[in-house]
Amino acid sequence: MSKLVKRNMVKKIRSMPELEALIDEIGFLPFFANEISRFSIEERISPKLWFAGNVDGPWEWKGPIIRNGRCAYGKLFQKKAGFVSLDWLPHLVNYRRDGYDFKDRYDDGLASYLDRQIYDTLVKHGHLRSTDLKRICGAPKGFDTSLTRLQMQTYITISDFLYAQDKYGMPYGWGIAQYETLESLYSVELVTSSYDEDPEESGRLIFEHLKGLCPKATESQLKKIIG
């Protein structure tokens, strides 16, 4: 691991460009604290920016970072949110999907009818706010669980956060997540570019990479992050 990456793994994040640069360099970055010490935005951000009323911080940066198109964001780490660079995304997709496109997974009985309903709805509409997606699917029981599962399996992702606006056109409140399939947002070619590789090999490459970033983490902790 380069000296630059080592230095950036310990310094505090103070701006959106610094956060984007860190994601580019290390490839994987959970949003929230987890079992691996300092391997999260929550632990790495300047405390003044975590929940700041008068200045934008990581909560407000999520949408712009996604729109910049350099990384993916969603519930990718132990059913919690985080970023993955586009360099590493194809390996994560190959490992998590384990050789299954969504249709094949469903045909083999490895996905629920609700999973298929959500996935097919996004394929049909392109992208939808979570509220609209839930309404179109009939507000079914287990919707949030399926939404998380499809993100963890890398079939769908968050493609933006949309905000209500006041009478002056200024955004306010919490952003509503907008969902899309990975292939729609990043192209089939990019998302499936590691398909020729054995999924276990993709998993091994991710494990070795994370081990280099977090040498004090145990094998169990790393495997939980990889999923």
C-alpha positions in Angstrom: 0.0 0.0 0.0 1.4 3.4 -1.0 2.5 6.0 1.6 -0.3 8.3 0.2 -3.0 5.8 1.0 -1.6 5.1 4.4 -1.6 8.8 5.2 -5.1 9.3 3.9 -6.4 6.3 6.0 -5.6 8.2 9.2 -6.3 11.9 8.4 -9.7 13.6 9.0 -12.0 14.2 6.0 -12.9 17.9 5.8 -14.5 18.3 2.4 -16.4 16.4 -0.3 -13.4 16.3 -2.7 -11.3 14.8 0.1 -14.0 12.1 0.7 -14.2 11.3 -3.1 -10.4 11.1 -3.3 -10.4 8.7 -0.3 -13.0 6.4 -1.9 -11.1 6.4 -5.2 -7.9 5.4 -3.4 -9.1 2.7 -1.0 -12.1 1.4 -3.0 -14.4 0.5 -0.1 -15.7 2.9 2.6 -18.7 2.1 4.9 -20.7 5.2 6.0 -21.1 4.0 9.6 -18.7 2.7 12.3 -18.4 -1.1 12.3 -16.2 -3.7 13.9 -13.1 -2.5 12.0 -11.7 0.5 13.7 -11.6 3.8 11.7 -13.0 2.0 8.6 -15.9 4.4 8.2 -16.9 7.9 7.2 -18.4 8.4 10.7 -15.1 7.8 12.4 -13.0 9.7 9.7 -15.1 12.8 9.2 -14.3 16.0 11.1 -16.7 16.1 14.1 -17.8 19.6 13.1 -19.3 18.2 9.8 -21.0 15.0 11.0 -24.3 16.8 12.0 -23.8 20.4 11.2 -26.8 22.7 10.9 -25.0 25.5 9.1 -22.7 23.7 6.7 -22.9 20.7 4.4 -21.3 17.5 5.5 -21.3 13.8 4.5 -25.1 13.5 4.7 -25.5 16.3 2.1 -22.5 15.1 0.0 -24.0 11.7 -0.8 -26.1 12.7 -3.7 -23.5 14.9 -5.5 -20.9 12.2 -5.0 -23.2 9.6 -6.7 -24.0 12.0 -9.5 -20.3 12.6 -10.1 -20.2 8.9 -11.3 -17.0 7.8 -9.7 -18.4 5.3 -7.2 -21.5 3.4 -6.1 -23.5 4.0 -2.9 -26.0 1.9 -1.1 -26.5 -0.7 1.6 -23.4 -2.7 0.7 -21.8 -3.4 4.1 -23.6 -5.7 6.5 -26.9 -4.2 5.3 -25.7 -0.7 6.0 -24.7 2.1 3.6 -21.3 2.9 2.1 -19.4 3.6 -1.0 -17.5 1.4 -3.5 -15.3 2.8 -6.2 -16.1 1.9 -9.8 -12.6 0.2 -10.0 -13.7 -2.4 -7.4 -17.5 -2.5 -8.1 -17.2 -5.2 -10.8 -15.3 -7.5 -8.4 -18.0 -6.9 -5.7 -20.8 -7.6 -8.2 -19.1 -10.8 -9.5 -18.6 -12.0 -5.9 -22.0 -11.1 -4.5 -24.0 -12.3 -7.5 -22.0 -15.6 -7.5 -22.7 -16.2 -11.2 -26.4 -15.2 -11.2 -28.0 -12.5 -13.2 -31.2 -11.6 -11.5 -33.5 -13.6 -13.8 -31.4 -16.7 -13.3 -31.4 -16.2 -9.5 -35.2 -15.9 -9.5 -35.7 -18.9 -11.8 -33.6 -21.0 -9.5 -35.8 -20.1 -6.5 -33.1 -17.9 -4.9 -35.1 -14.6 -5.0 -38.6 -13.9 -3.7 -41.5 -12.7 -5.8 -41.3 -9.3 -4.0 -37.6 -9.1 -5.0 -38.6 -9.7 -8.6 -41.4 -7.2 -8.4 -39.1 -4.4 -7.2 -36.4 -5.3 -9.7 -38.8 -5.5 -12.7 -40.4 -2.2 -11.6 -37.0 -0.5 -11.7 -36.2 -2.0 -15.1 -39.5 -0.8 -16.5 -39.3 2.8 -15.1 -35.5 3.4 -15.1 -35.3 5.0 -11.7 -37.8 5.8 -8.9 -37.9 7.4 -5.6 -38.3 4.9 -2.8 -41.7 6.3 -2.0 -42.9 5.9 -5.6 -41.3 2.4 -5.9 -43.1 1.3 -2.8 -46.4 2.7 -3.9 -46.2 1.1 -7.4 -45.4 -2.3 -5.8 -48.4 -2.0 -3.6 -46.7 -1.0 -0.3 -46.1 -4.7 0.5 -45.0 -6.2 3.8 -41.2 -6.8 3.7 -40.5 -4.1 1.1 -37.6 -2.5 3.0 -36.1 -6.0 3.6 -36.2 -6.8 -0.1 -34.8 -3.4 -1.0 -31.8 -4.0 1.3 -31.3 -7.6 0.0 -31.2 -6.4 -3.6 -28.6 -3.8 -2.7 -26.5 -6.2 -0.8 -26.7 -8.6 -3.8 -25.7 -5.7 -6.1 -28.7 -5.8 -8.4 -30.0 -2.3 -7.5 -28.4 0.8 -6.1 -29.1 4.3 -4.9 -28.7 6.7 -7.8 -29.5 10.0 -6.1 -31.1 11.7 -3.1 -34.1 14.0 -3.9 -35.1 16.9 -1.6 -38.3 18.9 -1.1 -37.9 22.6 -1.9 -39.1 25.7 -0.1 -40.8 28.6 -1.9 -37.4 30.0 -2.8 -36.3 26.8 -4.5 -34.0 25.8 -1.7 -33.8 22.1 -0.6 -34.7 21.1 2.9 -35.3 18.1 5.1 -34.0 14.6 4.6 -33.3 13.5 1.0 -35.5 10.7 -0.4 -33.4 7.9 -2.0 -33.8 7.2 -5.7 -33.2 3.6 -6.8 -32.0 2.2 -10.1 -30.5 -1.1 -11.3 -26.7 -1.1 -11.5 -26.7 -1.9 -15.2 -28.9 1.1 -15.9 -26.8 3.5 -13.9 -23.3 2.4 -14.7 -23.7 0.3 -18.0 -23.8 -3.4 -18.5 -20.2 -3.4 -19.7 -18.8 -1.9 -16.5 -21.0 -3.8 -14.1 -20.3 -7.2 -15.6 -16.7 -6.7 -16.6 -15.5 -9.2 -14.0 -17.9 -12.0 -15.0 -15.2 -14.0 -16.7 -13.5 -14.3 -13.4 -14.4 -17.0 -10.8 -16.6 -15.3 -8.1 -14.4 -16.8 -5.4 -11.3 -15.1 -7.1 -13.1 -11.8 -7.0 -13.8 -12.4 -3.3 -10.2 -13.3 -2.6 -8.9 -10.1 -4.4 -11.3 -8.0 -2.3 -10.2 -9.7 0.9 -6.5 -9.2 0.2 -7.1 -5.6 -0.7 -9.0 -4.9 2.6 -6.4 -6.9 4.6 -3.8 -4.5 3.2 -5.9 -1.5 4.2 -6.8 -2.8 7.6 -4.0 -5.1 8.7 -5.2 -5.3 12.3 -8.7 -6.5 11.3 -9.4 -10.2 11.8 -10.3 -12.6 9.0 -13.9 -12.8 10.5 -14.3 -9.0 10.5 -13.1 -8.7 6.9 -15.4 -11.5 5.7 -18.4 -9.8 7.3 -17.6 -6.6 5.4 -17.1 -8.4 2.1 -20.4 -10.3 2.7 
